[in-house]
Amino acid sequence: MRAGIITKNLKMTLKTKNALYVAAFALACSGCTTTAQPLIDHANATYSVPQESGIIIDANPSNAADCPAGSNFSGNEDGTDGFCVEPVAVTDELTLSTEPNGDLSFDVWVNAFNGHSCGTEGIAHKTDAPNVWYFETSEYGALCKLDITIGEDSVGLSQPRDGSSNCSAYCGNRGYLSGSFPFSSLTTK
């Protein structure tokens, strides 16, 4: 009989903890005006954002007319001093998953010009600010800091603007680790 009471109390405790966990995330978004999905859904999801990028296919055309069909010229307005760019479709992707302690696991891949990209993964820690998580690493020698913010209609990934973050070790030459992932780009939960 005693074992049955303990088992029943344990089940109630786990159920209560899970309910409190979900309620805590709902309260964290008390200022949000979106009704599309609860915050917990936005923090347990994959976002895919199609982008158009470009690959330099001729770095020294004489003028814009020398660029192959289907490519674009990027340079001076008079059609000189530029290069030919082939448009390329790419996809930025961010996957988020909440941890039991409120932290956020993330995996991000963002694209930049000429085939350069950035990517990293880690655990971002909850901050005192509503809907903001903070990631910091010096894995490659330089300090890389990122904020992940769940807003009213998107998830934002940004580095502090004070110059204290250098995430270039995770990027190609023209890459920068940041991005906006609209809720409408949610692909999986």
C-alpha positions in Angstrom: 0.0 0.0 0.0 2.8 2.4 0.9 4.6 1.8 -2.4 1.4 2.7 -4.3 1.1 6.0 -2.4 4.7 6.9 -3.2 4.3 6.0 -6.9 1.1 8.1 -7.1 2.8 11.1 -5.4 5.8 10.7 -7.7 3.5 10.8 -10.8 1.7 13.9 -9.5 5.1 15.5 -8.7 6.4 14.9 -12.3 3.1 16.1 -13.8 3.2 19.2 -11.6 6.8 19.9 -12.6 6.0 19.6 -16.3 3.0 21.9 -15.9 5.1 24.5 -14.1 7.9 24.2 -16.8 5.4 25.0 -19.5 3.8 27.8 -17.4 7.2 29.4 -16.8 7.8 29.6 -20.6 4.3 31.0 -21.1 4.9 33.7 -18.4 8.3 34.6 -20.1 6.3 35.7 -23.1 3.7 37.7 -21.2 4.6 40.8 -23.1 4.3 39.1 -26.5 1.3 39.9 -28.7 1.6 37.0 -31.0 -1.1 34.4 -30.8 0.3 32.2 -33.6 1.9 29.6 -31.2 2.9 29.5 -27.5 6.5 30.5 -26.8 7.5 27.0 -26.0 6.7 26.0 -29.6 8.9 28.8 -30.9 11.8 27.6 -28.7 11.4 23.9 -29.9 11.5 24.3 -33.6 13.6 24.5 -36.8 13.4 27.6 -39.0 14.5 27.6 -42.7 14.8 30.9 -44.5 15.4 30.9 -48.2 17.9 33.6 -49.3 19.4 34.7 -52.6 23.2 34.9 -52.6 25.7 35.1 -55.4 28.9 33.5 -56.6 31.6 35.6 -58.4 32.1 33.9 -61.8 34.2 36.6 -63.5 36.2 39.0 -61.4 37.5 41.1 -64.3 34.9 41.7 -67.0 35.6 44.6 -69.3 32.1 45.8 -68.7 28.6 44.6 -67.8 28.0 43.3 -71.3 30.8 40.7 -70.8 28.8 38.9 -68.1 27.3 35.6 -69.2 23.5 35.4 -69.6 21.7 34.8 -66.3 24.4 36.5 -64.3 24.4 40.0 -62.8 27.0 42.7 -63.0 28.0 44.3 -59.7 30.2 47.4 -60.0 30.1 51.1 -61.1 26.9 52.5 -62.5 28.7 53.1 -65.9 29.2 49.3 -66.2 32.9 49.3 -65.4 35.1 48.2 -62.5 33.0 45.3 -61.3 32.5 41.6 -61.5 29.9 39.1 -62.7 27.8 37.3 -60.2 25.7 34.2 -60.6 22.6 34.2 -58.4 22.5 31.2 -56.0 19.5 30.1 -53.8 20.6 29.3 -50.3 18.8 28.5 -47.0 19.7 29.9 -43.6 18.7 27.4 -40.8 18.2 27.6 -37.1 17.2 24.7 -34.8 16.2 25.4 -31.2 15.4 23.0 -28.4 14.7 23.9 -24.7 16.6 22.2 -22.0 14.9 21.2 -18.7 16.7 24.1 -16.8 15.3 26.7 -19.3 18.5 27.0 -21.4 18.3 26.7 -25.1 20.2 24.3 -27.4 20.8 25.7 -30.8 22.3 24.9 -34.1 22.6 27.6 -36.7 23.8 27.9 -40.3 23.7 31.3 -42.2 24.9 32.1 -45.7 26.8 35.0 -47.0 28.0 36.2 -50.4 30.3 34.1 -52.7 29.6 30.8 -51.0 30.8 31.9 -47.5 28.8 30.8 -44.5 28.8 30.6 -40.8 27.7 27.9 -38.5 27.9 26.9 -34.8 26.0 25.1 -32.2 25.8 25.2 -28.4 23.8 25.9 -25.3 22.5 29.4 -24.8 21.7 30.4 -21.2 18.5 32.2 -20.2 19.1 35.9 -19.2 17.1 38.2 -17.0 15.6 39.8 -20.1 12.4 38.3 -21.3 12.8 35.8 -24.2 16.6 36.3 -24.5 19.2 33.6 -24.2 23.0 34.2 -24.2 25.8 32.1 -25.7 29.5 32.7 -25.2 32.5 30.6 -26.3 36.2 31.1 -26.9 36.7 27.7 -28.5 38.9 29.0 -31.3 40.7 31.7 -29.3 38.5 34.7 -29.9 35.5 35.5 -27.7 32.3 34.8 -29.6 29.0 36.1 -28.0 25.5 35.6 -29.4 22.1 36.6 -28.2 19.0 34.6 -29.2 15.8 36.5 -28.9 12.3 35.3 -29.4 10.3 38.3 -30.5 6.7 38.9 -31.5 7.0 37.4 -35.0 10.6 36.0 -35.3 13.7 34.6 -33.6 16.7 36.8 -33.8 20.4 35.9 -33.6 22.8 38.7 -33.0 26.2 39.7 -31.7 26.7 42.6 -29.3 27.4 45.8 -31.3 30.0 47.0 -28.8 32.8 45.1 -30.5 33.3 42.6 -27.7 32.3 39.7 -29.9 34.4 38.0 -32.6 32.6 35.0 -34.2 34.7 35.1 -37.4 36.3 31.7 -36.6 32.9 30.2 -37.4 32.6 31.9 -40.7 34.0 32.3 -44.2 35.6 35.6 -45.2 32.4 37.4 -46.0 30.2 35.7 -43.3 28.7 37.2 -40.2 27.0 35.2 -37.6 23.5 36.8 -37.2 20.1 36.5 -38.7 16.3 36.8 -38.4 14.1 33.7 -38.6 10.4 34.6 -39.0 7.9 32.4 -37.3 6.5 31.8 -40.8 9.7 30.0 -41.7 9.1 27.3 -39.1 9.6 24.0 -40.8 9.5 21.4 -37.9 8.7 21.2 -34.2 
